[in-house]
Amino acid sequence: MRMASDMGLEAIAITDHDTLQGIHDLLNGPIARRPRLLTGVEISTRAPDGFKVGGSLHILGYGVNVGDGPLQAALLELQAARDQRIPRIVKQLNAAGIPVSMDQVMAHAGTGSPGRPHVAQALIRMGLVANVDEAFDRLLSRGRPGYVDKYRVPCDRAIQCIRQAGGVAVLAHPYLVPGGDRDDTLTPLLRALCDLGLTGIEVHYPEHPPEAVALYLEMARRFDLLVTGGTDFHGELTPDIQMGRGRGGMHIPMALFETLIAHVGPQGLITGNPELPGGPPPASDH
């Protein structure tokens, strides 16, 4: 939040993978008035029956009540499975002759749940790979020595939990879904997800080329979905992505944020203290 404030961002949404811990940590401390903070989470799900996506279908939940019971229960299941997955990955890497340890992985995970990016960081620190991409390409992706498949909640349950928590459910980065750049693949998938309660589609994303953005805008119009965008900023894990700006001149209009918050309840937008850095709201907010 301090980085976002220093950059002069007006709004930010935190959508960590399968956890709301980052939001809880912020709520335990002082929060500045700017930028405005929208709660969020990115949930790893199984695609609807009949659709093969070759991995997780990621569903974003914006504006959720972070204390909601059913949502927390689903996320705790994912976190427990994640916590079991990483030791298995480390064990498989050890069996392949790579002497990484859980202590080395946790040094990068800190107090959060460990994930494959933290394994990658440990491998970089050991000098075994040059960067995160190499770690995944050589060791951590499907078919490699350190790959362990992950647990996913059914997408209908994820969408239901998000909506019950007062949030809106959004399909994340559709371009990364196999066939997600084609109308004939995306149309039936979106139809199925909309039947389950999907509310939006992430149109603006660093990996989306202009022709994909145009397709997703058309899909949003066709299915009456909210248009959202995200930079997918992951700190030092994404050195080529800038918070709030992505890469390559990416621009997410502020109007999309205003439309998004109009569809969530007051539980989803966290307002800070005007006496803290960030100052009081500008006159136009009154």
C-alpha positions as a Markdown table, in Angstrom:
| # | Residue | x | y | z |
|---|---|---|---|---|
| 1 | Met | 0.0 | 0.0 | 0.0 |
| 2 | Arg | 2.9 | 2.4 | 0.7 |
| 3 | Met | 4.3 | 1.7 | -2.7 |
| 4 | Ala | 0.9 | 2.4 | -4.3 |
| 5 | Ser | 0.5 | 5.6 | -2.4 |
| 6 | Asp | 4.0 | 6.8 | -3.3 |
| 7 | Met | 3.2 | 6.1 | -7.0 |
| 8 | Gly | 0.1 | 8.3 | -6.7 |
| 9 | Leu | -2.3 | 5.4 | -7.5 |
| 10 | Glu | -6.0 | 6.3 | -6.9 |
| 11 | Ala | -7.1 | 2.7 | -6.3 |
| 12 | Ile | -5.8 | -0.8 | -5.8 |
| 13 | Ala | -7.2 | -4.3 | -5.4 |
| 14 | Ile | -5.2 | -7.1 | -3.8 |
| 15 | Thr | -6.0 | -10.5 | -5.2 |
| 16 | Asp | -3.5 | -13.0 | -3.7 |
| 17 | His | -3.8 | -16.6 | -4.8 |
| 18 | Asp | -6.2 | -18.6 | -2.6 |
| 19 | Thr | -5.7 | -16.4 | 0.5 |
| 20 | Leu | -7.1 | -13.3 | 2.1 |
| 21 | Gln | -4.1 | -13.0 | 4.5 |
| 22 | Gly | -2.7 | -9.9 | 2.8 |
| 23 | Ile | -6.0 | -8.1 | 3.4 |
| 24 | His | -6.2 | -9.3 | 7.0 |
| 25 | Asp | -2.6 | -8.0 | 7.6 |
| 26 | Leu | -3.5 | -4.6 | 6.2 |
| 27 | Leu | -6.7 | -4.4 | 8.4 |
| 28 | Asn | -4.5 | -5.0 | 11.5 |
| 29 | Gly | -2.6 | -1.8 | 10.8 |
| 30 | Pro | -3.3 | 1.9 | 9.9 |
| 31 | Ile | -4.5 | 2.4 | 6.3 |
| 32 | Ala | -4.1 | 5.6 | 4.4 |
| 33 | Arg | -7.0 | 7.3 | 2.7 |
| 34 | Arg | -5.3 | 6.9 | -0.7 |
| 35 | Pro | -5.3 | 4.7 | -2.6 |
| 36 | Arg | -8.7 | 3.2 | -2.1 |
| 37 | Leu | -8.5 | -0.5 | -1.4 |
| 38 | Leu | -10.8 | -3.1 | -2.9 |
| 39 | Thr | -10.7 | -6.5 | -1.2 |
| 40 | Gly | -10.1 | -9.5 | -3.5 |
| 41 | Val | -8.8 | -13.0 | -4.0 |
| 42 | Glu | -7.8 | -15.2 | -7.0 |
| 43 | Ile | -9.2 | -18.7 | -6.6 |
| 44 | Ser | -7.7 | -21.8 | -8.3 |
| 45 | Thr | -10.7 | -23.8 | -9.6 |
| 46 | Arg | -11.6 | -26.8 | -11.7 |
| 47 | Ala | -13.3 | -25.9 | -15.0 |
| 48 | Pro | -17.0 | -26.7 | -15.5 |
| 49 | Asp | -17.8 | -30.3 | -16.5 |
| 50 | Gly | -16.9 | -30.9 | -20.1 |
| 51 | Phe | -14.2 | -28.3 | -20.4 |
| 52 | Lys | -10.5 | -29.2 | -20.3 |
| 53 | Val | -8.2 | -26.3 | -19.5 |
| 54 | Gly | -5.0 | -28.2 | -18.7 |
| 55 | Gly | -4.7 | -26.7 | -15.3 |
| 56 | Ser | -6.5 | -24.2 | -13.1 |
| 57 | Leu | -9.3 | -21.9 | -14.2 |
| 58 | His | -8.7 | -18.8 | -12.1 |
| 59 | Ile | -11.7 | -16.9 | -10.8 |
| 60 | Leu | -11.2 | -13.5 | -9.2 |
| 61 | Gly | -13.4 | -12.4 | -6.4 |
| 62 | Tyr | -13.6 | -8.6 | -6.0 |
| 63 | Gly | -15.2 | -6.8 | -3.0 |
| 64 | Val | -15.6 | -9.9 | -0.8 |
| 65 | Asn | -16.3 | -9.8 | 2.9 |
| 66 | Val | -13.0 | -11.1 | 4.2 |
| 67 | Gly | -14.7 | -12.6 | 7.3 |
| 68 | Asp | -17.2 | -14.7 | 5.3 |
| 69 | Gly | -17.3 | -18.3 | 6.6 |
| 70 | Pro | -18.0 | -20.3 | 3.4 |
| 71 | Leu | -15.3 | -18.4 | 1.5 |
| 72 | Gln | -12.8 | -18.8 | 4.2 |
| 73 | Ala | -13.5 | -22.5 | 4.4 |
| 74 | Ala | -12.9 | -22.9 | 0.7 |
| 75 | Leu | -9.6 | -20.9 | 0.9 |
| 76 | Leu | -8.5 | -22.9 | 4.0 |
| 77 | Glu | -8.9 | -26.1 | 2.0 |
| 78 | Leu | -6.8 | -24.7 | -0.8 |
| 79 | Gln | -4.1 | -23.4 | 1.6 |
| 80 | Ala | -3.9 | -26.8 | 3.4 |
| 81 | Ala | -3.5 | -28.6 | 0.0 |
| 82 | Arg | -0.9 | -25.9 | -1.0 |
| 83 | Asp | 1.0 | -26.5 | 2.3 |
| 84 | Gln | 1.2 | -30.2 | 1.6 |
| 85 | Arg | 2.1 | -29.7 | -2.1 |
| 86 | Ile | 5.3 | -27.8 | -1.5 |
| 87 | Pro | 7.0 | -30.4 | 0.7 |
| 88 | Arg | 6.2 | -33.0 | -1.9 |
| 89 | Ile | 7.8 | -30.8 | -4.6 |
| 90 | Val | 10.9 | -30.4 | -2.4 |
| 91 | Lys | 11.0 | -34.1 | -1.9 |
| 92 | Gln | 10.8 | -34.8 | -5.6 |
| 93 | Leu | 13.5 | -32.2 | -6.4 |
| 94 | Asn | 15.7 | -33.9 | -3.7 |
| 95 | Ala | 15.2 | -37.3 | -5.4 |
| 96 | Ala | 16.3 | -35.7 | -8.7 |
| 97 | Gly | 19.5 | -34.6 | -7.1 |
| 98 | Ile | 18.6 | -31.0 | -6.3 |
| 99 | Pro | 19.4 | -30.3 | -2.6 |
| 100 | Val | 16.8 | -27.6 | -1.9 |
| 101 | Ser | 15.2 | -27.6 | 1.6 |
| 102 | Met | 11.9 | -26.4 | 3.0 |
| 103 | Asp | 13.8 | -24.0 | 5.2 |
| 104 | Gln | 15.2 | -22.4 | 2.1 |
| 105 | Val | 11.7 | -22.2 | 0.5 |
| 106 | Met | 10.1 | -20.7 | 3.7 |
| 107 | Ala | 12.8 | -18.1 | 3.8 |
| 108 | His | 11.1 | -16.6 | 0.8 |
| 109 | Ala | 7.5 | -17.4 | 1.8 |
| 110 | Gly | 7.8 | -15.6 | 5.1 |
| 111 | Thr | 4.6 | -15.9 | 7.1 |
| 112 | Gly | 2.5 | -16.7 | 4.1 |
| 113 | Ser | 1.7 | -20.0 | 2.4 |
| 114 | Pro | 4.6 | -21.3 | 0.4 |
| 115 | Gly | 4.1 | -21.7 | -3.4 |
| 116 | Arg | 6.1 | -22.7 | -6.4 |
| 117 | Pro | 7.4 | -19.1 | -6.9 |
| 118 | His | 9.0 | -19.4 | -3.5 |
| 119 | Val | 10.6 | -22.7 | -4.6 |
| 120 | Ala | 11.8 | -20.9 | -7.7 |
| 121 | Gln | 13.3 | -18.1 | -5.6 |
| 122 | Ala | 15.2 | -20.6 | -3.4 |
| 123 | Leu | 16.6 | -22.2 | -6.5 |
| 124 | Ile | 17.7 | -18.8 | -7.8 |
| 125 | Arg | 19.4 | -18.1 | -4.5 |
| 126 | Met | 21.2 | -21.4 | -4.7 |
| 127 | Gly | 22.5 | -20.5 | -8.1 |
| 128 | Leu | 20.8 | -23.4 | -9.8 |
| 129 | Val | 18.7 | -21.3 | -12.2 |
| 130 | Ala | 19.0 | -17.8 | -13.4 |
| 131 | Asn | 15.4 | -16.7 | -13.0 |
| 132 | Val | 11.8 | -17.8 | -12.2 |
| 133 | Asp | 11.0 | -18.7 | -15.8 |
| 134 | Glu | 14.0 | -21.0 | -16.0 |
| 135 | Ala | 13.0 | -22.6 | -12.7 |
| 136 | Phe | 9.6 | -23.4 | -14.0 |
| 137 | Asp | 10.7 | -24.4 | -17.5 |
| 138 | Arg | 13.4 | -26.8 | -16.2 |
| 139 | Leu | 12.1 | -28.1 | -12.9 |
| 140 | Leu | 8.6 | -27.0 | -11.7 |
| 141 | Ser | 6.2 | -27.1 | -14.6 |
| 142 | Arg | 4.1 | -30.1 | -15.7 |
| 143 | Gly | 6.3 | -33.0 | -16.8 |
| 144 | Arg | 9.4 | -31.7 | -15.0 |
| 145 | Pro | 11.1 | -33.3 | -11.9 |
| 146 | Gly | 9.5 | -31.0 | -9.4 |
| 147 | Tyr | 5.9 | -30.9 | -10.7 |
| 148 | Val | 3.1 | -31.9 | -8.3 |
| 149 | Asp | -0.5 | -31.3 | -9.4 |
| 150 | Lys | -2.5 | -29.0 | -7.3 |
| 151 | Tyr | -5.9 | -29.2 | -5.6 |
| 152 | Arg | -8.6 | -27.0 | -7.1 |
| 153 | Val | -12.1 | -26.2 | -5.8 |
| 154 | Pro | -15.0 | -26.6 | -8.3 |
| 155 | Cys | -15.6 | -23.4 | -10.1 |
| 156 | Asp | -19.3 | -23.4 | -9.2 |
| 157 | Arg | -18.4 | -23.5 | -5.5 |
| 158 | Ala | -15.9 | -20.7 | -5.9 |
| 159 | Ile | -18.3 | -18.4 | -7.7 |
| 160 | Gln | -21.0 | -19.2 | -5.2 |
| 161 | Cys | -18.7 | -18.4 | -2.3 |
| 162 | Ile | -17.6 | -15.1 | -3.8 |
| 163 | Arg | -21.2 | -14.0 | -4.4 |
| 164 | Gln | -22.3 | -15.1 | -0.9 |
| 165 | Ala | -19.5 | -13.0 | 0.4 |
| 166 | Gly | -20.9 | -9.9 | -1.3 |
| 167 | Gly | -18.3 | -9.9 | -4.1 |
| 168 | Val | -18.3 | -10.2 | -7.9 |
| 169 | Ala | -16.8 | -13.2 | -9.7 |
| 170 | Val | -14.6 | -12.5 | -12.7 |
| 171 | Leu | -12.8 | -14.8 | -15.1 |
| 172 | Ala | -9.1 | -14.0 | -14.8 |
| 173 | His | -6.7 | -13.7 | -17.8 |
| 174 | Pro | -8.8 | -15.6 | -20.3 |
| 175 | Tyr | -5.9 | -15.5 | -22.8 |
| 176 | Leu | -4.0 | -17.9 | -20.6 |
| 177 | Val | -6.8 | -20.5 | -20.8 |
| 178 | Pro | -6.1 | -22.9 | -23.7 |
| 179 | Gly | -8.1 | -21.7 | -26.6 |
| 180 | Gly | -9.0 | -18.5 | -24.8 |
| 181 | Asp | -8.0 | -16.4 | -27.8 |
| 182 | Arg | -10.7 | -18.0 | -29.9 |
| 183 | Asp | -14.4 | -17.2 | -30.1 |
| 184 | Asp | -15.5 | -20.8 | -30.6 |
| 185 | Thr | -13.7 | -21.9 | -27.4 |
| 186 | Leu | -14.5 | -18.9 | -25.2 |
| 187 | Thr | -18.2 | -18.6 | -26.0 |
| 188 | Pro | -19.3 | -21.9 | -24.6 |
| 189 | Leu | -17.0 | -21.5 | -21.6 |
| 190 | Leu | -18.4 | -18.1 | -20.7 |
| 191 | Arg | -21.9 | -19.3 | -21.3 |
| 192 | Ala | -21.3 | -22.1 | -18.7 |
| 193 | Leu | -19.6 | -19.8 | -16.2 |
| 194 | Cys | -22.4 | -17.2 | -16.6 |
| 195 | Asp | -25.0 | -19.8 | -15.8 |
| 196 | Leu | -23.0 | -20.4 | -12.6 |
| 197 | Gly | -23.1 | -16.7 | -11.7 |
| 198 | Leu | -20.0 | -15.2 | -13.3 |
| 199 | Thr | -20.1 | -11.4 | -13.2 |
| 200 | Gly | -17.1 | -10.1 | -15.2 |
| 201 | Ile | -14.1 | -10.8 | -17.4 |
| 202 | Glu | -10.6 | -9.6 | -17.0 |
| 203 | Val | -10.0 | -7.8 | -20.3 |
| 204 | His | -6.9 | -5.8 | -19.5 |
| 205 | Tyr | -3.9 | -7.9 | -18.5 |
| 206 | Pro | -0.1 | -7.7 | -19.4 |
| 207 | Glu | -0.2 | -10.9 | -21.6 |
| 208 | His | -3.3 | -9.8 | -23.6 |
| 209 | Pro | -2.4 | -8.7 | -27.1 |
| 210 | Pro | -4.7 | -6.0 | -28.7 |
| 211 | Glu | -6.7 | -8.5 | -30.7 |
| 212 | Ala | -7.5 | -10.5 | -27.5 |
| 213 | Val | -8.5 | -7.3 | -25.7 |
| 214 | Ala | -10.9 | -6.6 | -28.6 |
| 215 | Leu | -12.3 | -10.1 | -28.4 |
| 216 | Tyr | -12.9 | -9.9 | -24.6 |
| 217 | Leu | -14.6 | -6.5 | -24.9 |
| 218 | Glu | -17.0 | -8.1 | -27.4 |
| 219 | Met | -17.5 | -11.0 | -25.1 |
| 220 | Ala | -18.3 | -8.6 | -22.2 |
| 221 | Arg | -20.9 | -6.9 | -24.4 |
| 222 | Arg | -22.3 | -10.2 | -25.6 |
| 223 | Phe | -22.7 | -11.7 | -22.1 |
| 224 | Asp | -23.3 | -8.5 | -20.2 |
| 225 | Leu | -20.2 | -8.9 | -18.1 |
| 226 | Leu | -18.2 | -6.3 | -16.2 |
| 227 | Val | -14.9 | -5.3 | -17.7 |
| 228 | Thr | -12.0 | -5.5 | -15.3 |
| 229 | Gly | -8.2 | -5.2 | -15.6 |
| 230 | Gly | -5.2 | -6.1 | -13.5 |
| 231 | Thr | -1.4 | -5.7 | -13.8 |
| 232 | Asp | -0.6 | -9.0 | -12.1 |
| 233 | Phe | 2.1 | -7.3 | -10.2 |
| 234 | His | 4.0 | -9.8 | -8.0 |
| 235 | Gly | 6.8 | -7.7 | -6.7 |
| 236 | Glu | 10.3 | -9.1 | -7.3 |
| 237 | Leu | 8.8 | -12.1 | -9.0 |
| 238 | Thr | 7.7 | -9.9 | -11.9 |
| 239 | Pro | 10.5 | -7.3 | -12.4 |
| 240 | Asp | 9.2 | -6.4 | -15.9 |
| 241 | Ile | 5.8 | -5.4 | -14.5 |
| 242 | Gln | 5.2 | -2.1 | -12.8 |
| 243 | Met | 2.5 | -1.7 | -10.2 |
| 244 | Gly | -0.5 | 0.1 | -11.6 |
| 245 | Arg | 1.0 | 0.3 | -15.1 |
| 246 | Gly | 1.8 | -3.3 | -16.1 |
| 247 | Arg | 4.1 | -3.3 | -19.1 |
| 248 | Gly | 4.2 | -1.9 | -22.6 |
| 249 | Gly | 2.0 | 1.1 | -22.1 |
| 250 | Met | -0.9 | -0.8 | -20.5 |
| 251 | His | -3.6 | 1.4 | -19.2 |
| 252 | Ile | -6.6 | 0.4 | -16.9 |
| 253 | Pro | -9.2 | 3.2 | -16.9 |
| 254 | Met | -10.3 | 4.4 | -13.5 |
| 255 | Ala | -13.9 | 4.2 | -14.7 |
| 256 | Leu | -13.6 | 0.4 | -14.6 |
| 257 | Phe | -12.8 | 0.6 | -10.9 |
| 258 | Glu | -15.8 | 2.9 | -10.3 |
| 259 | Thr | -18.1 | 0.5 | -12.1 |
| 260 | Leu | -16.7 | -2.4 | -10.2 |
| 261 | Ile | -17.2 | -0.9 | -6.8 |
| 262 | Ala | -20.8 | 0.0 | -7.7 |
| 263 | His | -21.5 | -3.7 | -7.9 |
| 264 | Val | -20.1 | -4.7 | -4.5 |
| 265 | Gly | -21.4 | -3.9 | -1.0 |
| 266 | Pro | -19.7 | -1.6 | 1.5 |
| 267 | Gln | -17.7 | -4.6 | 2.9 |
| 268 | Gly | -15.5 | -4.7 | -0.2 |
| 269 | Leu | -14.1 | -1.2 | -0.2 |
| 270 | Ile | -11.8 | -0.3 | 2.7 |
| 271 | Thr | -11.5 | 3.4 | 3.4 |
| 272 | Gly | -8.6 | 4.6 | 5.4 |
| 273 | Asn | -7.7 | 7.4 | 7.8 |
| 274 | Pro | -7.5 | 10.8 | 6.2 |
| 275 | Glu | -4.9 | 11.8 | 8.8 |
| 276 | Leu | -2.5 | 9.3 | 7.4 |
| 277 | Pro | -0.2 | 9.7 | 4.4 |
| 278 | Gly | -2.4 | 9.9 | 1.3 |
| 279 | Gly | -4.4 | 12.8 | 2.9 |
| 280 | Pro | -8.1 | 13.5 | 2.9 |
| 281 | Pro | -10.2 | 12.8 | -0.2 |
| 282 | Pro | -10.1 | 15.4 | -2.9 |
| 283 | Ala | -13.1 | 17.8 | -3.3 |
| 284 | Ser | -14.4 | 15.8 | -6.3 |
| 285 | Asp | -15.1 | 12.9 | -4.0 |
| 286 | His | -17.7 | 14.8 | -2.0 |
